[in-house]
Structure formats: C-alpha cells, structure tokens
Amino acid sequence: MQDTTLVLGTLVLGPAIPEIFLACAGMVLLLLGVFQGNRSLRSLSWLTVASFAVTAVLLYIFAGWGGKTIAFEGMFVADSFALFAKLFILLGSAVAVILSMDYLERENAARFEYPVVILFATVGMMMMVSANNLMSLYVGLELQSLSLYIAAAFRRDSLRSTEAGLKYFVLGALSSGMLLYGSSMIYGFTGSTDFAVLAQSLGSEPSVGLIVGIVFLSAGLAFKVSAVPFHMWTPDVYEGAPTPVTALFASAPKFAAIALFCRVMVEPFGEIANQWQQIIILISVGSMVLGALAAIMQTNIKRLMAYSSIGHMGYALVGLAAGSEIGVRGVLIYMAIYLVMNVGTFAVILCMRQQGRLVENISDLAGLSRTHPMMAVALTIFMFSMAGIPPLAGFFGKLYVFLAAIEAGLYILAVIGVVSSVIGAFYYLRIVKVMYFDEPVEELDSPVRRELGTVITVSGLFTLLFFLWPAPILNGAAQAAAALFPG
C-alpha cells in the first residue's frame, strides 16, 4: 500500500518536481546563510548556480520534450513550451548570480540573502510559464515580483537603489491590481479561471465584459515586459538598481513574462485572436517607436539599455501579434537570442570601472578599442547584434518575428518594425563610434575579472557564430511553439 501511495504521489508531483526541488534548495541555502553569515556569499552563490543546473537536469527527467502533463487539478502544466522557457530562465538567473559576486564584494553589499532572493524569483518565473490557471498565474507572478522588489532595493544604503525598489514596488502593485481585476472580469463572464475550460467556453462572439477583462489582463502583463504605455518604471529602475540586478531584470524575468504572455493569449483565448490582436499590435508599435526614439538622447548606458529593452519587447510582441505557431516560434527565438546578448552587454558594463568605482556613462567608453581591445570587440558584437545587423544572432531574431507578421498579413506592423530597427541602430552605432574614434579621457581599470570575462566570451561567441549552427534554438523553439497549438 505504501509503494502504491508513493508511486501515485510521484505521478501527481512529477511535473513540478524541478520547482519543488528549487524551492527546497532555496530554504536550505537560506538556513546555511543564517548560520554562516555574510562571509558565505560566494559559496552560497555557487551553490545557487549548482541548484539551477540540477533543476535543469530534473526538467529533462520529469518534463522532457513532447507530451503535455497536467498537475495540481489543472493548475500546473508541463510541456515543451514550458521546458524551453524554463531552461533559458535558469540560464539567465545563473548568469545574473555569477555577475553579482564580485560586484557585491567590491561595493560592500555582500549579504548572503542576495542569491536566495534570485533563486526564489526564479521559482516564481518557472511557475509563471507553467501556469494553466489564472490563479496559479498570479501566484507565480507575485512570487517573482516580490523577490525582484527586494533585489532592486538591495543596496539599502544607496538612495538610488532604494528609490528604484520603491518605484518598482508601487507601480508593480498597480499592475497586479489591473491583472487581478481583469482576471475577475474573465471569471465573472465565463465562470472559470482554468485555461482549458476558458478555451472551450468561448463563443465566436465573446461578450464585451470578457474583452474588457482581457484588456486589463494584457495591461498587467504588459507592465511585466515593460511595454508601452506601461514602461514608465523601466529607465529609473534600470539606472537605480544594482547593475547585476539590472542584468537580471533585462534577461530571465523578461523571458518569463513574454512566455506567459504567449501562453495566456494563445491557449485560453486563441479562438478569439482577432479580438486581442489589436491590443498586442498597439503596444508593440508603441514599444518599438518609443524604444527607437527615446534612447537617442541618453548618456547613461543603463538608461539606454532600458529604452533598448522596451524596443526589443516591441519586436518580440510582433510575433505574438501574428497569433500563429510561426509567430510564437519567432518570439521564443527572439527572446533566447535577446537574453544572451543582454547578459553579455551587462557583463561589459560591470567591467566599466575607473579607480575602483563603477561608471555608467557612455562617454566613459571613449578609446576603449585602444585600452581594452577585446572588450571593445565584444561590445561591438553585442551592439551590432542588437541593431539586427547580419549575420549576427540578433538579425535572425528580428527576421523570424517579421516573417511571422508578414505571413499573418500584418505588413504595416512589419514595416514599422523594420523602420524602428533602422532608427534604433543609431544609438548602438554611437557606442561603437565612442569606443573606436573618441580619444580616451580616463582609462578603465584592468584586468577583467575571470567570471565576467567568461560570460563576455561565451555570449560573444554565441552571438557571433549563431548563424553557423542555429538548429538547436530553431528546432527547440519550433517544438515549444507547437505545444501551444496541438490542433
């Protein structure tokens, strides 16, 4: 009898075992930190990275490619889409932890809670992409958000960091209220919060109340991806938060939120795509245009990356606006490439030190090609890739989302995307111009720390050589997208 109970328990919990393991690992690491104190930051950070690696292995064992498994009375789903997203979420979080170790020690902010906070945020992100119900969606979203509020204000002795955390918290609470209001509207007009039931209960002509609920739900999710007009928090939080936290904001949470956006729009509301498509097109166009124009006048590289991320989320949403399997595949390809480019760029930003202090102005990169030629080459690769210049990886990301838009007949959206990309290339090329043609005013410190150098090298090679072997990302994204379109 005990063996039967154990087997049944494993079957029920099987799809969620990676998340359960990671949550338990977080509690164990928190206890270790309590007993060992802040001197354990580096060891706890590496244990956190190891926990992410074990979680990735457990994902392949308990939630591998193909098939779809439902757990917790339909609240949790494990499929190829969730697996693809979770692997990149784990990668982004692991790199963010690695980037933070040297920074926290240098800035006298070495507190053991930091990697644990990132770990619990990652658990929330993984729950988000496996949500199969509006309630589990909200729980995952809030677990991620609460952890990131703490991370943004982690340097509590810094006015900028405290202000960033407070702004993120206040505006995040507003977006959560909008998302909850939308969820309540959807429940009120359909009688369910389950994605499968919602998909079956929709008629060809949905009620106005349901459409209003979807609008509020989309607004709450648009805040999480910093899409226009819910982008107002992004530049201030990116600039004020500790730089490794900004690197995290720009990578794993963005991937998780975009993946959640795709699942919520496609699975329960895929049959009425013509109703929500207009919303996605509107915020996509707004994000692309604002990201292209607002970044031109920025002098702080973190604020520039904030507006850049707004623009990139607009490009990613072009694929979602297509409302097709090819569109979702394009979104996943775009986000995978974007994540790698971003962590590499922020690793370079973390190397920008003069006389031991971190500098963030674009002018501080002047003459970098003469003082740190390899770092200049790496940053040039990332900037060209973000601009979408072939044959770098960023070009393929934009190519697939624009092709999806064209196939869906959204020609004007694709044209706006291309024009915005051309305008946005200006501020990426300006950074390259500063590095190669301006005279150095004050040389950056050297050498580059080993962890930062490794991240820059690996992400740079991925971005530069992606065109030689894109099959793993392309095939994985195609299989993941197919999981949302079983028909």
ABEGO torsion letter per residue (X at the ends): XAAAAAAAAAAAAAAAAAAAAAAAAAAAAAAAAAAAEAAAAAAAAAAAAAAAAAAAAAAAAABBBEEBBBBGGGABBBBAAAAAAAAAAAAAAAAAAAAAAAAAAAAGABBAAAAAAAAAAAAAAAAAAABABAAAAAAAAAAAAAAAAAAAAABAABAAAAAAAAAAAAAAAAAAAAAAAAAAAAAAAAGBABAAAAAAABBABBBAAAAAAAAAAAAAAAAAAGBOAAAAAAAAAAAABBAAAAAAAABAAAAAAAAAAAAAAAAAAAAAAAAAAAAAAAAAAAAAAAAAAAAAABABAAAAAAAAAAAAAAAAAAAAAAGBAAAAAAAAAAAAAAAAAAAAAAAAAAABBBGGBBBABAAAABGAAAABAAAAAAAAAAAAAAAGBOABAAAAAAAAAAAAAAAAGBAAAAAAAAAAAAAAAAAAAAAAAAAAABBBABBBBOBBBAAAAAAAAAAAAAAAAAAABAAAAAAAAAAAAAAABAX
